[in-house]
Amino acid sequence: MSYKTRVTFTIKESADGTPYLNMEALDPIPNFPEQPPAFDLRPGADMAKAEEIARYLNANIASFRPEPLVPIASFQTKVK
């Protein structure tokens, strides 16, 4: 069974003022890093653009699966 977690995207700012997004897990899953994954935005993105992206992702992403193919996907060979 593949583990999954609900996530929320938050905005952070690096020391030089560059915005980036963190993806924070809302449910415990094994081996998920303590520090949330970070996403760097394209050059020129400001905090307003980062907020827009975070709102969009939060509205459209239901969950995250770090190992999406566990168990490995296969073709159905028997009729249920």
Biopython code that builds the backbone (N, CA, C, O; Angstrom):
import numpy as np
from Bio.PDB.StructureBuilder import StructureBuilder

atoms = [
    (1, "MET", "N", (0.842, -1.189, 0.000)),
    (1, "MET", "CA", (0.000, 0.000, 0.000)),
    (1, "MET", "C", (0.880, 1.243, 0.000)),
    (1, "MET", "O", (1.820, 1.346, 0.788)),
    (2, "SER", "N", (0.582, 2.153, -0.857)),
    (2, "SER", "CA", (1.323, 3.403, -0.941)),
    (2, "SER", "C", (0.807, 4.370, 0.127)),
    (2, "SER", "O", (-0.400, 4.585, 0.247)),
    (3, "TYR", "N", (1.716, 4.942, 0.889)),
    (3, "TYR", "CA", (1.326, 5.930, 1.887)),
    (3, "TYR", "C", (1.053, 7.251, 1.202)),
    (3, "TYR", "O", (1.653, 7.575, 0.177)),
    (4, "LYS", "N", (0.142, 8.008, 1.781)),
    (4, "LYS", "CA", (-0.087, 9.353, 1.265)),
    (4, "LYS", "C", (-0.444, 10.271, 2.419)),
    (4, "LYS", "O", (-0.878, 9.825, 3.481)),
    (5, "THR", "N", (-0.254, 11.545, 2.191)),
    (5, "THR", "CA", (-0.547, 12.550, 3.202)),
    (5, "THR", "C", (-1.217, 13.747, 2.551)),
    (5, "THR", "O", (-0.919, 14.102, 1.411)),
    (6, "ARG", "N", (-2.114, 14.355, 3.284)),
    (6, "ARG", "CA", (-2.625, 15.652, 2.845)),
    (6, "ARG", "C", (-1.480, 16.645, 3.011)),
    (6, "ARG", "O", (-0.635, 16.475, 3.890)),
    (7, "VAL", "N", (-1.447, 17.661, 2.188)),
    (7, "VAL", "CA", (-0.363, 18.642, 2.261)),
    (7, "VAL", "C", (-0.929, 20.058, 2.222)),
    (7, "VAL", "O", (-2.055, 20.295, 1.785)),
    (8, "THR", "N", (-0.113, 20.975, 2.690)),
    (8, "THR", "CA", (-0.410, 22.391, 2.536)),
    (8, "THR", "C", (0.865, 23.086, 2.075)),
    (8, "THR", "O", (1.963, 22.770, 2.534)),
    (9, "PHE", "N", (0.703, 24.023, 1.175)),
    (9, "PHE", "CA", (1.835, 24.785, 0.663)),
    (9, "PHE", "C", (1.871, 26.126, 1.372)),
    (9, "PHE", "O", (0.870, 26.840, 1.433)),
    (10, "THR", "N", (3.039, 26.461, 1.907)),
    (10, "THR", "CA", (3.226, 27.735, 2.601)),
    (10, "THR", "C", (4.363, 28.496, 1.920)),
    (10, "THR", "O", (5.214, 27.910, 1.250)),
    (11, "ILE", "N", (4.355, 29.790, 2.104)),
    (11, "ILE", "CA", (5.375, 30.657, 1.507)),
    (11, "ILE", "C", (6.459, 30.938, 2.531)),
    (11, "ILE", "O", (6.181, 31.207, 3.700)),
    (12, "LYS", "N", (7.681, 30.872, 2.075)),
    (12, "LYS", "CA", (8.839, 31.227, 2.895)),
    (12, "LYS", "C", (9.679, 32.213, 2.100)),
    (12, "LYS", "O", (9.471, 32.400, 0.901)),
    (13, "GLU", "N", (10.627, 32.839, 2.778)),
    (13, "GLU", "CA", (11.506, 33.810, 2.120)),
    (13, "GLU", "C", (12.937, 33.531, 2.544)),
    (13, "GLU", "O", (13.229, 33.428, 3.735)),
    (14, "SER", "N", (13.830, 33.408, 1.567)),
    (14, "SER", "CA", (15.236, 33.155, 1.871)),
    (14, "SER", "C", (15.886, 34.430, 2.414)),
    (14, "SER", "O", (15.279, 35.501, 2.407)),
    (15, "ALA", "N", (17.117, 34.301, 2.877)),
    (15, "ALA", "CA", (17.830, 35.443, 3.461)),
    (15, "ALA", "C", (17.969, 36.605, 2.483)),
    (15, "ALA", "O", (18.011, 37.762, 2.901)),
    (16, "ASP", "N", (18.039, 36.311, 1.191)),
    (16, "ASP", "CA", (18.185, 37.393, 0.206)),
    (16, "ASP", "C", (16.839, 37.932, -0.286)),
    (16, "ASP", "O", (16.797, 38.745, -1.209)),
    (17, "GLY", "N", (15.728, 37.476, 0.337)),
    (17, "GLY", "CA", (14.405, 37.990, -0.005)),
    (17, "GLY", "C", (13.697, 37.243, -1.118)),
    (17, "GLY", "O", (12.619, 37.652, -1.550)),
    (18, "THR", "N", (14.290, 36.145, -1.592)),
    (18, "THR", "CA", (13.676, 35.364, -2.656)),
    (18, "THR", "C", (12.601, 34.448, -2.067)),
    (18, "THR", "O", (12.882, 33.692, -1.137)),
    (19, "PRO", "N", (11.383, 34.504, -2.593)),
    (19, "PRO", "CA", (10.330, 33.636, -2.061)),
    (19, "PRO", "C", (10.474, 32.202, -2.575)),
    (19, "PRO", "O", (10.963, 31.965, -3.680)),
    (20, "TYR", "N", (10.037, 31.256, -1.746)),
    (20, "TYR", "CA", (9.959, 29.861, -2.151)),
    (20, "TYR", "C", (8.783, 29.222, -1.426)),
    (20, "TYR", "O", (8.233, 29.799, -0.488)),
    (21, "LEU", "N", (8.403, 28.034, -1.863)),
    (21, "LEU", "CA", (7.264, 27.334, -1.265)),
    (21, "LEU", "C", (7.741, 26.120, -0.491)),
    (21, "LEU", "O", (8.664, 25.423, -0.912)),
    (22, "ASN", "N", (7.108, 25.874, 0.639)),
    (22, "ASN", "CA", (7.305, 24.633, 1.390)),
    (22, "ASN", "C", (6.055, 23.794, 1.237)),
    (22, "ASN", "O", (4.945, 24.324, 1.198)),
    (23, "MET", "N", (6.236, 22.470, 1.149)),
    (23, "MET", "CA", (5.114, 21.547, 1.118)),
    (23, "MET", "C", (5.115, 20.810, 2.455)),
    (23, "MET", "O", (5.957, 19.944, 2.694)),
    (24, "GLU", "N", (4.176, 21.155, 3.313)),
    (24, "GLU", "CA", (4.127, 20.582, 4.650)),
    (24, "GLU", "C", (3.128, 19.434, 4.703)),
    (24, "GLU", "O", (1.985, 19.576, 4.269)),
    (25, "ALA", "N", (3.569, 18.283, 5.243)),
    (25, "ALA", "CA", (2.712, 17.110, 5.379)),
    (25, "ALA", "C", (1.778, 17.288, 6.572)),
    (25, "ALA", "O", (2.200, 17.743, 7.635)),
    (26, "LEU", "N", (0.517, 16.931, 6.392)),
    (26, "LEU", "CA", (-0.474, 17.054, 7.463)),
    (26, "LEU", "C", (-0.771, 15.728, 8.147)),
    (26, "LEU", "O", (-1.406, 15.701, 9.201)),
    (27, "ASP", "N", (-0.316, 14.630, 7.556)),
    (27, "ASP", "CA", (-0.520, 13.300, 8.127)),
    (27, "ASP", "C", (0.834, 12.610, 8.237)),
    (27, "ASP", "O", (1.688, 12.782, 7.367)),
    (28, "PRO", "N", (1.039, 11.831, 9.299)),
    (28, "PRO", "CA", (2.332, 11.147, 9.434)),
    (28, "PRO", "C", (2.465, 9.996, 8.425)),
    (28, "PRO", "O", (1.546, 9.194, 8.257)),
    (29, "ILE", "N", (3.612, 9.933, 7.766)),
    (29, "ILE", "CA", (3.922, 8.802, 6.897)),
    (29, "ILE", "C", (5.385, 8.416, 7.139)),
    (29, "ILE", "O", (6.221, 9.283, 7.390)),
    (30, "PRO", "N", (5.689, 7.134, 7.065)),
    (30, "PRO", "CA", (7.058, 6.683, 7.346)),
    (30, "PRO", "C", (8.078, 7.315, 6.398)),
    (30, "PRO", "O", (7.828, 7.502, 5.207)),
    (31, "ASN", "N", (9.222, 7.632, 6.969)),
    (31, "ASN", "CA", (10.381, 8.136, 6.223)),
    (31, "ASN", "C", (10.175, 9.482, 5.541)),
    (31, "ASN", "O", (10.978, 9.859, 4.688)),
    (32, "PHE", "N", (9.138, 10.209, 5.888)),
    (32, "PHE", "CA", (8.972, 11.547, 5.324)),
    (32, "PHE", "C", (9.937, 12.477, 6.053)),
    (32, "PHE", "O", (10.009, 12.430, 7.281)),
    (33, "PRO", "N", (10.678, 13.318, 5.337)),
    (33, "PRO", "CA", (11.681, 14.163, 5.992)),
    (33, "PRO", "C", (11.053, 15.131, 7.001)),
    (33, "PRO", "O", (9.944, 15.628, 6.805)),
    (34, "GLU", "N", (11.791, 15.379, 8.077)),
    (34, "GLU", "CA", (11.302, 16.318, 9.094)),
    (34, "GLU", "C", (11.163, 17.722, 8.521)),
    (34, "GLU", "O", (10.188, 18.420, 8.797)),
    (35, "GLN", "N", (12.142, 18.130, 7.724)),
    (35, "GLN", "CA", (12.070, 19.429, 7.064)),
    (35, "GLN", "C", (11.262, 19.252, 5.780)),
    (35, "GLN", "O", (11.552, 18.356, 4.987)),
    (36, "PRO", "N", (10.262, 20.088, 5.569)),
    (36, "PRO", "CA", (9.423, 19.895, 4.386)),
    (36, "PRO", "C", (10.168, 20.186, 3.087)),
    (36, "PRO", "O", (11.093, 20.999, 3.063)),
    (37, "PRO", "N", (9.761, 19.518, 2.008)),
    (37, "PRO", "CA", (10.356, 19.815, 0.708)),
    (37, "PRO", "C", (10.119, 21.277, 0.326)),
    (37, "PRO", "O", (9.069, 21.847, 0.623)),
    (38, "ALA", "N", (11.102, 21.867, -0.332)),
    (38, "ALA", "CA", (11.011, 23.263, -0.749)),
    (38, "ALA", "C", (11.046, 23.349, -2.270)),
    (38, "ALA", "O", (11.733, 22.574, -2.935)),
    (39, "PHE", "N", (10.301, 24.295, -2.803)),
    (39, "PHE", "CA", (10.231, 24.520, -4.241)),
    (39, "PHE", "C", (10.689, 25.941, -4.536)),
    (39, "PHE", "O", (10.085, 26.905, -4.066)),
    (40, "ASP", "N", (11.763, 26.065, -5.318)),
    (40, "ASP", "CA", (12.240, 27.384, -5.739)),
    (40, "ASP", "C", (11.382, 27.851, -6.907)),
    (40, "ASP", "O", (11.033, 27.068, -7.790)),
    (41, "LEU", "N", (11.056, 29.113, -6.898)),
    (41, "LEU", "CA", (10.258, 29.691, -7.980)),
    (41, "LEU", "C", (11.184, 30.266, -9.043)),
    (41, "LEU", "O", (12.374, 30.475, -8.808)),
    (42, "ARG", "N", (10.627, 30.512, -10.189)),
    (42, "ARG", "CA", (11.422, 31.074, -11.284)),
    (42, "ARG", "C", (11.903, 32.478, -10.920)),
    (42, "ARG", "O", (11.252, 33.186, -10.152)),
    (43, "PRO", "N", (13.046, 32.869, -11.476)),
    (43, "PRO", "CA", (13.565, 34.218, -11.210)),
    (43, "PRO", "C", (12.514, 35.283, -11.537)),
    (43, "PRO", "O", (11.801, 35.191, -12.536)),
    (44, "GLY", "N", (12.442, 36.273, -10.686)),
    (44, "GLY", "CA", (11.501, 37.373, -10.878)),
    (44, "GLY", "C", (10.195, 37.205, -10.112)),
    (44, "GLY", "O", (9.423, 38.156, -9.998)),
    (45, "ALA", "N", (9.934, 36.002, -9.583)),
    (45, "ALA", "CA", (8.707, 35.798, -8.812)),
    (45, "ALA", "C", (8.808, 36.585, -7.504)),
    (45, "ALA", "O", (9.830, 36.538, -6.819)),
    (46, "ASP", "N", (7.745, 37.301, -7.170)),
    (46, "ASP", "CA", (7.728, 38.044, -5.909)),
    (46, "ASP", "C", (6.783, 37.337, -4.930)),
    (46, "ASP", "O", (6.217, 36.288, -5.239)),
    (47, "MET", "N", (6.627, 37.935, -3.745)),
    (47, "MET", "CA", (5.790, 37.307, -2.719)),
    (47, "MET", "C", (4.333, 37.204, -3.172)),
    (47, "MET", "O", (3.649, 36.243, -2.819)),
    (48, "ALA", "N", (3.851, 38.169, -3.940)),
    (48, "ALA", "CA", (2.469, 38.116, -4.430)),
    (48, "ALA", "C", (2.289, 36.930, -5.373)),
    (48, "ALA", "O", (1.272, 36.239, -5.315)),
    (49, "LYS", "N", (3.276, 36.692, -6.243)),
    (49, "LYS", "CA", (3.211, 35.550, -7.155)),
    (49, "LYS", "C", (3.306, 34.244, -6.369)),
    (49, "LYS", "O", (2.609, 33.280, -6.688)),
    (50, "ALA", "N", (4.154, 34.202, -5.355)),
    (50, "ALA", "CA", (4.289, 33.009, -4.516)),
    (50, "ALA", "C", (2.964, 32.702, -3.815)),
    (50, "ALA", "O", (2.559, 31.543, -3.723)),
    (51, "GLU", "N", (2.300, 33.733, -3.327)),
    (51, "GLU", "CA", (0.993, 33.549, -2.667)),
    (51, "GLU", "C", (-0.030, 33.003, -3.659)),
    (51, "GLU", "O", (-0.809, 32.112, -3.321)),
    (52, "GLU", "N", (-0.031, 33.529, -4.866)),
    (52, "GLU", "CA", (-0.953, 33.054, -5.909)),
    (52, "GLU", "C", (-0.714, 31.569, -6.207)),
    (52, "GLU", "O", (-1.664, 30.795, -6.324)),
    (53, "ILE", "N", (0.541, 31.183, -6.326)),
    (53, "ILE", "CA", (0.879, 29.788, -6.616)),
    (53, "ILE", "C", (0.477, 28.890, -5.457)),
    (53, "ILE", "O", (-0.094, 27.821, -5.675)),
    (54, "ALA", "N", (0.766, 29.309, -4.223)),
    (54, "ALA", "CA", (0.403, 28.518, -3.041)),
    (54, "ALA", "C", (-1.109, 28.335, -2.957)),
    (54, "ALA", "O", (-1.583, 27.237, -2.667)),
    (55, "ARG", "N", (-1.866, 29.398, -3.206)),
    (55, "ARG", "CA", (-3.341, 29.288, -3.188)),
    (55, "ARG", "C", (-3.820, 28.288, -4.231)),
    (55, "ARG", "O", (-4.692, 27.464, -3.953)),
    (56, "TYR", "N", (-3.249, 28.360, -5.434)),
    (56, "TYR", "CA", (-3.637, 27.453, -6.507)),
    (56, "TYR", "C", (-3.341, 25.994, -6.121)),
    (56, "TYR", "O", (-4.194, 25.119, -6.271)),
    (57, "LEU", "N", (-2.128, 25.749, -5.626)),
    (57, "LEU", "CA", (-1.761, 24.383, -5.248)),
    (57, "LEU", "C", (-2.636, 23.866, -4.112)),
    (57, "LEU", "O", (-3.089, 22.722, -4.153)),
    (58, "ASN", "N", (-2.875, 24.689, -3.109)),
    (58, "ASN", "CA", (-3.711, 24.266, -1.984)),
    (58, "ASN", "C", (-5.138, 23.957, -2.420)),
    (58, "ASN", "O", (-5.788, 23.085, -1.845)),
    (59, "ALA", "N", (-5.624, 24.659, -3.422)),
    (59, "ALA", "CA", (-6.984, 24.432, -3.910)),
    (59, "ALA", "C", (-7.082, 23.206, -4.809)),
    (59, "ALA", "O", (-8.174, 22.671, -4.999)),
    (60, "ASN", "N", (-5.956, 22.748, -5.367)),
    (60, "ASN", "CA", (-6.021, 21.691, -6.376)),
    (60, "ASN", "C", (-5.280, 20.403, -6.063)),
    (60, "ASN", "O", (-5.484, 19.405, -6.754)),
    (61, "ILE", "N", (-4.435, 20.390, -5.057)),
    (61, "ILE", "CA", (-3.703, 19.167, -4.723)),
    (61, "ILE", "C", (-4.332, 18.549, -3.475)),
    (61, "ILE", "O", (-4.393, 19.173, -2.416)),
    (62, "ALA", "N", (-4.793, 17.320, -3.624)),
    (62, "ALA", "CA", (-5.473, 16.636, -2.527)),
    (62, "ALA", "C", (-4.493, 15.930, -1.591)),
    (62, "ALA", "O", (-4.667, 15.958, -0.373)),
    (63, "SER", "N", (-3.464, 15.297, -2.160)),
    (63, "SER", "CA", (-2.524, 14.556, -1.324)),
    (63, "SER", "C", (-1.214, 14.346, -2.075)),
    (63, "SER", "O", (-1.109, 14.603, -3.274)),
    (64, "PHE", "N", (-0.226, 13.872, -1.331)),
    (64, "PHE", "CA", (1.104, 13.598, -1.862)),
    (64, "PHE", "C", (1.460, 12.159, -1.522)),
    (64, "PHE", "O", (1.271, 11.724, -0.386)),
    (65, "ARG", "N", (1.977, 11.412, -2.504)),
    (65, "ARG", "CA", (2.436, 10.039, -2.297)),
    (65, "ARG", "C", (3.922, 9.982, -2.637)),
    (65, "ARG", "O", (4.278, 10.048, -3.813)),
    (66, "PRO", "N", (4.802, 9.862, -1.639)),
    (66, "PRO", "CA", (6.235, 9.838, -1.934)),
    (66, "PRO", "C", (6.662, 8.609, -2.723)),
    (66, "PRO", "O", (7.672, 8.654, -3.425)),
    (67, "GLU", "N", (5.925, 7.526, -2.624)),
    (67, "GLU", "CA", (6.219, 6.305, -3.385)),
    (67, "GLU", "C", (4.957, 5.923, -4.142)),
    (67, "GLU", "O", (4.233, 5.025, -3.713)),
    (68, "PRO", "N", (4.676, 6.593, -5.269)),
    (68, "PRO", "CA", (3.386, 6.416, -5.931)),
    (68, "PRO", "C", (3.128, 5.036, -6.511)),
    (68, "PRO", "O", (1.971, 4.667, -6.709)),
    (69, "LEU", "N", (4.170, 4.266, -6.790)),
    (69, "LEU", "CA", (3.957, 2.964, -7.415)),
    (69, "LEU", "C", (4.147, 1.799, -6.445)),
    (69, "LEU", "O", (4.592, 0.723, -6.846)),
    (70, "VAL", "N", (3.816, 2.008, -5.184)),
    (70, "VAL", "CA", (3.881, 0.927, -4.205)),
    (70, "VAL", "C", (2.460, 0.602, -3.795)),
    (70, "VAL", "O", (1.825, 1.455, -3.175)),
    (71, "PRO", "N", (1.919, -0.551, -4.089)),
    (71, "PRO", "CA", (2.567, -1.623, -4.841)),
    (71, "PRO", "C", (2.700, -1.241, -6.309)),
    (71, "PRO", "O", (2.015, -0.340, -6.792)),
    (72, "ILE", "N", (3.571, -1.921, -6.997)),
    (72, "ILE", "CA", (3.828, -1.620, -8.403)),
    (72, "ILE", "C", (2.559, -1.837, -9.212)),
    (72, "ILE", "O", (1.879, -2.854, -9.075)),
    (73, "ALA", "N", (2.260, -0.868, -10.049)),
    (73, "ALA", "CA", (1.065, -0.956, -10.883)),
    (73, "ALA", "C", (1.211, -2.097, -11.877)),
    (73, "ALA", "O", (2.297, -2.351, -12.399)),
    (74, "SER", "N", (0.108, -2.776, -12.128)),
    (74, "SER", "CA", (0.117, -3.856, -13.113)),
    (74, "SER", "C", (-1.248, -3.922, -13.783)),
    (74, "SER", "O", (-2.221, -3.339, -13.304)),
    (75, "PHE", "N", (-1.300, -4.628, -14.879)),
    (75, "PHE", "CA", (-2.565, -4.801, -15.577)),
    (75, "PHE", "C", (-3.432, -5.781, -14.825)),
    (75, "PHE", "O", (-2.938, -6.751, -14.250)),
    (76, "GLN", "N", (-4.722, -5.528, -14.831)),
    (76, "GLN", "CA", (-5.657, -6.452, -14.209)),
    (76, "GLN", "C", (-5.764, -7.687, -15.096)),
    (76, "GLN", "O", (-6.013, -7.587, -16.297)),
    (77, "THR", "N", (-5.573, -8.851, -14.483)),
    (77, "THR", "CA", (-5.620, -10.093, -15.261)),
    (77, "THR", "C", (-6.849, -10.934, -14.926)),
    (77, "THR", "O", (-7.152, -11.895, -15.633)),
    (78, "LYS", "N", (-7.553, -10.585, -13.863)),
    (78, "LYS", "CA", (-8.740, -11.340, -13.477)),
    (78, "LYS", "C", (-9.913, -10.392, -13.360)),
    (78, "LYS", "O", (-9.757, -9.240, -12.954)),
    (79, "VAL", "N", (-11.075, -10.874, -13.712)),
    (79, "VAL", "CA", (-12.285, -10.089, -13.575)),
    (79, "VAL", "C", (-12.754, -10.216, -12.137)),
    (79, "VAL", "O", (-12.842, -11.317, -11.593)),
    (80, "LYS", "N", (-13.055, -9.078, -11.531)),
    (80, "LYS", "CA", (-13.515, -9.097, -10.133)),
    (80, "LYS", "C", (-14.982, -9.325, -10.040)),
    (80, "LYS", "O", (-15.532, -9.370, -8.940)),
]
sb = StructureBuilder()
sb.init_structure("model")
sb.init_model(0)
sb.init_chain("A")
sb.init_seg("    ")
for serial, (resi, resn, name, xyz) in enumerate(atoms, 1):
    if name == "N":
        sb.init_residue(resn, " ", resi, " ")
    sb.init_atom(name, np.array(xyz, "f"), 0.0, 1.0, " ", f" {name:<3s}", serial, name[0])
structure = sb.get_structure()
